[in-house]
């Protein structure tokens, strides 16, 4: 487990005309389950397919078609719950949530209101400054996604694509524990990281596979603490929900904008109305979408076509036994086993592929040196070229080979960077490249001393200056490195310069 101590971050405060105000945020995150088939049909979940090509009869709500639950989707939900340290409910049930959308053929959504598959859990959200917020998970339930209405293909008509209809979503509902825009983004990032490690959601926000409804309210300082003591929501302000956010940046902007809107209303003597709102990033404002519905507005009732879902504890235990190492545990191990800083371990474990790459490079080698090359050289170059670690032209074996050559003093740090450039652009075995291109470091002190003696003889004035000011001895080191094409062993050069100049 993560054996690190964090302080609780201070809540975000916004100054109003009359008071300082604090933010209270809860989130409902919709994560598309990584599965080849939909929740209640065998239709494909492939993204980008031709419109209405991944639609089974049950997805299109054809008469007489009955849903059949996809066991793998259930397993993915259980796996996610276990990864969030949550309670798994051995008995759960599906309900019908009734509302009309043109892209919802049934006229209802199959969801889990009263008996969700996953109960209470928690997420530790680190904020990068030695602080962390523990966000409580209230529940995770499964539900089917709706389709997609397309309004920009024709000036007079809207089109409907049902490919997403019936795709399995996990709705992860948090308690109102988040206290600022940055924390909200960090919370989404942490959920995404955990689910990507688990393989239960790919976290692709651009495709809509991870999106959030953000509930924002304001309160005066001290009121939140009263809520925590009593769990009485009357201590908090009226919340408004910002719907369907799929960008970390826009989530932060929307929270700030909505909080300031609510502050202005309250300080002017008005009351915030509970409602669902949309964020317009172009105008930098939220606008009303509809009044916030309550459960009775949807006329929930148990789905008559689906029996209650009962799972066995032995099945849950088997899933738990096969869980991968999760980010917090991996980070703690990297710090302990490889002597990494908290920052370096966080960077390397941010993505499961990055962590696996580093671990292969570091195996049997100096962990700190490996981390330095992976983060600074490789990640830096990949970011510059807008590439992912999975697109890296340098394999772990090749980067490990470069590190081996540095560790054995076969090449210097400067030559290593030149070698990295060759491997990155041309490929090849690092050791063979060094051999073929004569890049080996000069460790022969006789050859280094001869080069140094020539430089000393040609620069008597500089010698005198260096004897008066030892800091100037670095000039001679640079000249020797230049004379040897950067191949001289820097340590040997420094020792000889110090010996010759008496510095």
ABEGO torsion letter per residue (X at the ends): XBBBBBBBBBBBBBBBAABBBBBBBBBBBBBBBBBABBAABABBABBGBBBGABBBAAAAGBBGBBBBBBAAAAAAAAAAAAAAGBBBBABBBBBBBBBBBAABAAGBBBBBAABBABBBBBBBBBAGAGBBBBBBBABBBBBBBBBBBBAAABAABBBBBAAABGBBBBBBBBBBABABAAAAAAAAAAAAAAAAAAGABAGBAAAGABBBBBBBBBBBBGAAAAAAAAGBAAABBBBBBBBGBABAAAAAAAAAAAAAAAAAAAAAGBBBBBBBBBBBAAAGBBBBABBBBBAAAAGBBBBAABBBBBBBAAAAAAAAAABBBBAAAAAAAAAAAAGBBAAAAAAAAABAAAAAAAAAAABGBBAAAAAAAAAAAAAAAAAAAGBBAAABABBAAAAAAAAAAAAAGABBAAAAAAAAAAAAAAEEBAAAAAAAAGABBBABAAAAAAAAAAAAAABAAAAAAAAABAAAAAAAAAAAAAAAGGABBAAAAAAAAAAAAGX
